Amino acid sequence: MKLRLKFLLLTAAMTAGQVFQAAGQCAMCRLNAENASKGFQSGLNGGIVYMIFIPYLLLLAGVLVFWRKKIMSFLRG
């Protein structure tokens, strides 16, 4: 139980550090998007969606590779 609590606290601390780091870049991106043309804004939005989608796709692929036997046995019955 203590190990789980330590892991949870470590994960929370690492996540909080990443949030503060990402907030520093937000003003720059917003300023560039506000001053840019419509074509650039749609390209920027597409790039953001691409950057968000790829890690989730890789995570899904990893889960499928490592747990494919369990998933197949569950689906077969």
Secondary structure per residue as TSV (DSSP state, phi and psi in degrees):
chain	resnum	aa	ss	phi	psi
A	1	M	-	360.0	-39.9
A	2	K	H	-66.1	-36.1
A	3	L	H	-65.2	-39.9
A	4	R	H	-64.5	-40.7
A	5	L	H	-65.7	-42.1
A	6	K	H	-62.0	-43.1
A	7	F	H	-62.5	-42.2
A	8	L	H	-63.6	-43.2
A	9	L	H	-67.1	-39.8
A	10	L	H	-64.5	-42.4
A	11	T	H	-63.9	-42.4
A	12	A	H	-64.0	-40.7
A	13	A	H	-66.7	-40.5
A	14	M	H	-67.9	-38.3
A	15	T	H	-66.6	-42.4
A	16	A	H	-62.9	-37.3
A	17	G	H	-64.9	-36.6
A	18	Q	H	-71.0	-35.5
A	19	V	H	-64.1	-43.4
A	20	F	H	-68.0	-35.0
A	21	Q	H	-67.4	-41.5
A	22	A	H	-70.1	-29.8
A	23	A	H	-66.9	-25.3
A	24	G	H	-70.4	-26.0
A	25	Q	H	-91.3	-13.2
A	26	C	H	-63.7	-39.9
A	27	A	H	-64.5	-38.3
A	28	M	H	-64.8	-45.7
A	29	C	H	-64.1	-41.7
A	30	R	H	-64.8	-41.1
A	31	L	H	-63.6	-43.2
A	32	N	H	-65.3	-38.8
A	33	A	H	-70.0	-37.2
A	34	E	H	-68.5	-34.3
A	35	N	H	-90.6	-3.3
A	36	A	S	-93.6	168.3
A	37	S	-	-78.2	171.3
A	38	K	H	-62.9	-37.9
A	39	G	H	-62.7	-40.9
A	40	F	H	-68.4	-37.2
A	41	Q	H	-64.5	-41.8
A	42	S	H	-67.9	-35.2
A	43	G	H	-66.5	-37.9
A	44	L	H	-64.8	-43.3
A	45	N	H	-63.6	-40.3
A	46	G	H	-63.6	-39.4
A	47	G	H	-65.6	-38.2
A	48	I	H	-66.0	-43.5
A	49	V	H	-63.3	-40.8
A	50	Y	H	-61.5	-44.5
A	51	M	H	-67.6	-29.9
A	52	I	H	-79.2	-35.7
A	53	F	H	-74.0	-38.6
A	54	I	H	-61.6	-46.5
A	55	P	H	-61.2	-37.6
A	56	Y	H	-67.9	-36.5
A	57	L	H	-65.5	-41.5
A	58	L	H	-65.9	-38.1
A	59	L	H	-64.2	-43.7
A	60	L	H	-61.5	-43.1
A	61	A	H	-63.0	-40.8
A	62	G	H	-63.4	-42.0
A	63	V	H	-63.3	-43.8
A	64	L	H	-64.8	-37.8
A	65	V	H	-69.3	-45.2
A	66	F	H	-78.1	-29.1
A	67	W	T	-115.5	23.5
A	68	R	H	-64.4	-34.6
A	69	K	H	-66.9	-43.2
A	70	K	H	-66.2	-39.2
A	71	I	H	-66.5	-43.3
A	72	M	H	-66.8	-40.1
A	73	S	H	-66.7	-34.3
A	74	F	H	-67.3	-41.3
A	75	L	H	-71.0	-30.8
A	76	R	H	-76.1	-22.9
A	77	G	-	128.8	360.0
